[in-house]
């Protein structure tokens, strides 16, 4: 995986901080009611403890091993569909298309690596290549999802968000230096349906538990 030719999402975030004017200011369009554990209970609400657990799960490389969902990631005006199917992953790294077939039994949580096959699509040849190797799952998680960076732009506590019973969105803001970044998210049954740092990162989730990944066919 030629990660050195891409800007990781962690570095890209720094670039966007300088230019993402749409993320600044106070967007209160989703605000009403109160946040944290005082919100009404139901499938579209979440507790403080559940929120912390969900964020930790999404930011962990193990999401590549255990996750089963589809997410459309919008970044810099482009949207990429990423699929996670319990060790089989169809994802994009700065526009480059990869499919991973991870041997989940070999995952090393300390090194964040696992054995497996990595497929990469060559736009010039319009063909897939395959490399059987040790896959840097941690690097793929940072470069293709980057939740550890995205969450840094958002309030850390659910109490800092406001819940709107009509729209079902939680909305909060975080000031970093002279800039204020607005975050909106929606959950259902303890999972994210959407998560957005306005003007910077946008995630739309679907197909929890039913996502499948088909391995590419190699040219003869």
Secondary structure as the mmCIF struct_conf table of DSSP 4:
data_model
#
loop_
_struct_conf.conf_type_id
_struct_conf.id
_struct_conf.beg_label_comp_id
_struct_conf.beg_label_asym_id
_struct_conf.beg_label_seq_id
_struct_conf.end_label_comp_id
_struct_conf.end_label_asym_id
_struct_conf.end_label_seq_id
HELX_RH_3T_P HELX_RH_3T_P1 UNK A 3 UNK A 5
BEND BEND1 UNK A 6 UNK A 6
HELX_RH_AL_P HELX_RH_AL_P1 UNK A 9 UNK A 19
HELX_RH_3T_P HELX_RH_3T_P2 UNK A 21 UNK A 23
BEND BEND2 UNK A 25 UNK A 25
TURN_TY1_P TURN_TY1_P1 UNK A 29 UNK A 30
BEND BEND3 UNK A 33 UNK A 33
HELX_RH_3T_P HELX_RH_3T_P3 UNK A 36 UNK A 38
BEND BEND4 UNK A 39 UNK A 39
HELX_LH_PP_P HELX_LH_PP_P1 UNK A 40 UNK A 41
BEND BEND5 UNK A 42 UNK A 42
TURN_TY1_P TURN_TY1_P2 UNK A 43 UNK A 44
HELX_RH_AL_P HELX_RH_AL_P2 UNK A 48 UNK A 59
BEND BEND6 UNK A 60 UNK A 60
TURN_TY1_P TURN_TY1_P3 UNK A 61 UNK A 62
HELX_RH_AL_P HELX_RH_AL_P3 UNK A 63 UNK A 66
STRN STRN1 UNK A 68 UNK A 75
TURN_TY1_P TURN_TY1_P4 UNK A 76 UNK A 77
STRN STRN2 UNK A 78 UNK A 85
TURN_TY1_P TURN_TY1_P5 UNK A 86 UNK A 87
STRN STRN3 UNK A 88 UNK A 93
TURN_TY1_P TURN_TY1_P6 UNK A 94 UNK A 95
STRN STRN4 UNK A 96 UNK A 102
HELX_RH_3T_P HELX_RH_3T_P4 UNK A 104 UNK A 106
STRN STRN5 UNK A 108 UNK A 108
TURN_TY1_P TURN_TY1_P7 UNK A 109 UNK A 112
STRN STRN6 UNK A 113 UNK A 122
TURN_TY1_P TURN_TY1_P8 UNK A 123 UNK A 126
STRN STRN7 UNK A 127 UNK A 136
HELX_RH_AL_P HELX_RH_AL_P4 UNK A 137 UNK A 144
TURN_TY1_P TURN_TY1_P9 UNK A 145 UNK A 145
HELX_RH_AL_P HELX_RH_AL_P5 UNK A 147 UNK A 150
HELX_RH_3T_P HELX_RH_3T_P5 UNK A 151 UNK A 153
BEND BEND7 UNK A 154 UNK A 154
BEND BEND8 UNK A 156 UNK A 157
HELX_RH_3T_P HELX_RH_3T_P6 UNK A 158 UNK A 160
BEND BEND9 UNK A 161 UNK A 161
STRN STRN8 UNK A 162 UNK A 163
TURN_TY1_P TURN_TY1_P10 UNK A 165 UNK A 167
STRN STRN9 UNK A 170 UNK A 176
TURN_TY1_P TURN_TY1_P11 UNK A 177 UNK A 178
STRN STRN10 UNK A 179 UNK A 188
TURN_TY1_P TURN_TY1_P12 UNK A 189 UNK A 190
STRN STRN11 UNK A 191 UNK A 197
TURN_TY1_P TURN_TY1_P13 UNK A 198 UNK A 200
STRN STRN12 UNK A 201 UNK A 206
TURN_TY1_P TURN_TY1_P14 UNK A 208 UNK A 210
HELX_LH_PP_P HELX_LH_PP_P2 UNK A 214 UNK A 219
#
